Amino acid sequence: MENKQKSLSHGIAFVLIGASSYGMLATFVKTAYQNLFSTAEVTLAQYLLGIICLAILTLFSKNNNKMQKDDLTKLLLAGICFGLTSVLYYISIRFLSASIGVVLLMQSVWIGVVIESIQQKKLPNLKKTAAVLIVLAGTLLATNALNGTQSLDYRGVIFGFLAAISFSLVLLSTNSIALHLSPAKRSLVMLFGGAIVVALLTLSTQILPYYFNIHWVPEDFISNRSLDFSILYQWGIPIALFGTVIPPLMFNKGFPIVGVGLGSILSAFELPVSIVISFIMLGEIINSTQWLGVVFILLAIIMLNINFKLKTIRTQEIKKD
């Protein structure tokens, strides 16, 4: 039992580290934008440096288990969702503040409930319905949408919600795919899947428009200039570490230990971390109403998962007896 508790403590620590890292990411990306780097350059640097870091970690991994037949396909698909989350999230915070961007990303809480209902082909129970309503109320407060002076760019809101959908799929896949492989190897393969999305973004928004005068996406998303590779040594390293190295590595280590229920509660730590860091580094003003909205969202996440956590503890006690 003592070993199980120690393992659970480690799992909790892993998820908290991953959530905190992902929470810091929006501020670094926003700072790169302020230094006139494009979304394509930010994501390209993030995934290139991230793949290099995880490839090195994989070489030193003690877990030599080989991939099974379907592992590669499943991990690549999960990685595509991870890549989509990054791209959609970064586009969102081009048009919104970092603090509001992460609030929209946390809509993955109720989106996960909807996905589960579709999978099970039944309506959510009263508790889940109440939690969804609390999240929506919290979102109105946290984005300051009830304040008549608050103006939210519709592009940022749309891409923020799309990022939340993608992120909910990432969390679902992290807990169940290729658990026999080392976290570093799982994360590395997922990054290759994400790199497919990043390559398409870079081609369509910067390489094709500038070098070949091919425009197939709206002008709002195009950066009509050559790629600036100075991003690699300016903001690429912190963005890669906090975006594509630490979070997937920690989530892949922690979620199989703590499970989806408790993991969802812990991953919500991303929200207050992101808001505090954006306040410190970017000077974004967070009023008391917005903090109340954050509290609402965190309470909804706990409400959705607390029974799962208690059930897990009781199961462990029964096994002990």
N, C-alpha and C positions, 0 to 999 in steps of 0.2 A: 504493500500500500504506500509506503514511504517513497519508493521509487516512482510509483505512478504519480504521486503528488509533485515530486521533483520534475518529472517529465511534463506534467501539466503546467507547472510554473514556467518551464523553459518555453513551452508552446505559447503561453500568454505573452511572454517577453518578446518572442519572435514576431507575433502579430502586431504588438504595440510598436515595435521598432519599424516594421514595414509601414504601418499606418502613419506614424509620425513622419517618416521620410516622404511618403506620398503627399502628406499635408504640406510639407515645405516646398514641394515642387512648383506650385503655381506662382509663388513669389519669384523664384529663379527665372521661370519662363517669362513672367511679366517684365522683369529687369532686362532680360535679353531683348525683348520687344522695345523697351525704352532706349536700348542701344542700337536700334534700327535693324536687328536681325529678323529674318522672315520665319514663318512657321515651318517651311520646308527645311531651312538651315538648322533650326532648333531640333526638329525631330531627327534629321539626318545625323547630326552630331551625337544626339542622345543614343540612337540605336547602334551607330558605328562603334562608339567608345564602349557602350554597354556590351555588345557582342565580344569585343576584345577582352574586356574584364572577365566576363563569365566563361569564355573559352580557356583563359588562364586558370580560373578556379576549377573548372572541370578536369583539367590535366592533373591537378593535385588532389582530386576527390578520391577517397578510399573505396567508394561504391563503384564496382566495376560491372554491375548488372547490365545486361544488354537489353535493347529495346525489343519489345514484342511486336507482332505483326501490325497491329493497329495503332501503336503508340505514336509513331511519327505523324500520322495523319491527324490524330486527335490533338496532339500538342501544337501542331501547326495551325489548326483551326482555332484553338484557344489563343494562340499567339496573334492571329489575325484580329480577334476581338480585343486583345490587349493593345495592339497597334491602333485599331480604330478608336479605342478609348483615348489614347494619347493625342491623336490627331484631332478628334472632335473636341476634346477638352481644351486643347491649345487654341483652336480656332475660336471657341467660346470666349476665352479670356482675352482675346484680342479686342473684343467688343464690350466686355464687362470687367468689373473689378475682380481681383483674385478671390476675395472673400465671397462674393456672390456666385462666382464660377464654381467654387467647391460646394456651396449649398445646393446648386443645381445637380452637381455630380452625385450628391447623396440621395437624390430621388431614386437611386437604385434600390433603396429600401422597399418602397411600395411597388416599384416595377418588378422586383423579385417576387412579391406576393402575386402580382398579376400573372407572371410567367408560370409560377407554381399552380395557379388555378387553371390555366390553360392546359398544362401537362396532366393534371388530375381530372380535368373536365368537370369541375364543380366550383361553385361560388365560395369565396373565402368566408371563414366563420366570423362571428361578431367581433372577437378580439382583433383579428387582422384588419377587419373593415375599420374599426375604431382607430387602429394604429395608422392606417393609410390617411384617414381624415386628419389625424394629429400632425402627420408629416406635411400634408398640404397646408394646414394652418400655420405650422412652423415656417414653411417656405415663404408664405405671404409676409410673415413678420421679419424673417431673416434677410429677405431681399428688399425690405422696406417698401414693398409694393403698395402698401396701404397709405403711404405718404404721397400726397398729390404732387410733391416736387420731385419725386423719384422717377427717373426715366430709364427704362431698360431697353437696350437695343434688341430688337426681335431676333436678329441673326445670332447674337450671343445666347439668347434663351433657347432657340431651336437647337443649336449645336450642343448646348449644355445638356438638354434632355436626351439627345441622341447619345451623348457620351455616357449618361447614366444607364441607358439601356445596354450599351456595350459593356459597361463596368459590371453590371449585374450578371451578365453571362460569364465574365472573367472569374468572379467570385464563385459561381457555381462550378466551373470547371477546375478551379485550383484545388478543390477538396477531393477530387475523385479520379483524376487522370494520371496514369503511369506512376503510381505511388512507389513502385519498386525501384525507380531510378533516383539518383541523388538529386537534391533540390537544385544544384548548380546545372546539372545536365537538363533537367526539365525546363528550367528558366531559359537556358541557352536556346533550346529548340523553339520555345515560345517566342523568343526574340527574333528568330529567323522568320517566323510567321508574321510577326509585327513589321519586320523590315519590308515585307512585300507591300504592305499598306503605305509605309513611308516612301518607298521607291515610287509608287504610283502618284503620291502627293507631290513629290519633288519634280517628277516629270511634268505633271499637268499644270502646276502652279508657277514653275520657275524655269526649268530646262527647256521645255518645248516653246513657251511664249517668248523667251529671250533669245535662245540660240536658233530656233527654227520658225519663229513668228507664227506658231500654231496656238490658237486660243480656243480651248473647248470647255473652259470653266468661266464663271462670271468674273468680271474685272476686279470686283471687290476682294477676290482671293488670290489674285496674281501679283507676283513680285517680278516686275519686268527688268531684271538686271542679272548680272553674273553671280554665281554662288560665291559667298564670302566664307572661305574656310577658316578665317580667324576665329569663328565661333568655337572651333575645336579646342583652342587653348584659353579662350576667354570665359565662356559659360558652358561649354560642352561637358566638362568634367563634372561639375556639381549637378547639372541636369541629368547626365547619364547615371551618376551614383544614386540620386534620389528618385529617379524616374524608371530606370530599367535594370538596375543592379540590386539595390537593397530591397525594394518592395516585393518583386516577384520571388527573390531568394528567401526572404523572411516569410512571406505568405505560403510558399511551397513547403517550408519547414514547419510552420506553425499550424496551419489549417488542418492538416491530417491529424494533429495531436489534439487540438481543442474542439474540432468539429465546426460545422457551418454556423450553428446557433450562437455559441459563445464567441466564435470568430467574428461574426457580424457585429456583435456588441463592441468588441475590442477595436475592429477596423474603423468604427465611427469616431475613434479618437483623432482621426485625420481631420475632422471638421474643426474642432477648437484649435488644433495646432496650426492649421492653415490660416485661420482668421487672426490668431495672435501674431504669427510671423508676418503676415501682410500688414498688420498694424505697425509692427516694429520696423520693418525694412522699407515698406512702401508708403507708410504714413496714411493708410486707408482708415477713415473714421468709422468706427463701429459703435452705434448707439445702443442704449439699453433695450430698445424694442427688438433690435436685431439679435442681441444676446438671448433674449427670451425665446425667439424663434429657434435658435440653435439648441436651447434646452429642450424645447418641444420635440425636435427631431431626434435628439439623443434618447429621450424618454420613450418615443415610439419604437426605436430600435430595441431597447431593453424589453419593452412590452411584447414585441414580436418573438423574442428569443428566450425569455427568462424561464418558461416552462421546460424548454429543451435543456437548458443548463441544469435545472433542478432534477430532471429525469435522468440526466447523465450521472449526477452525483449519487442519486438513489441506486442506480444500477451498479455503480462501483461498490456501494456499501453492501448490497445484496451478495455480490460476488465475494466480498471479503468474509461475510458470515458463512 
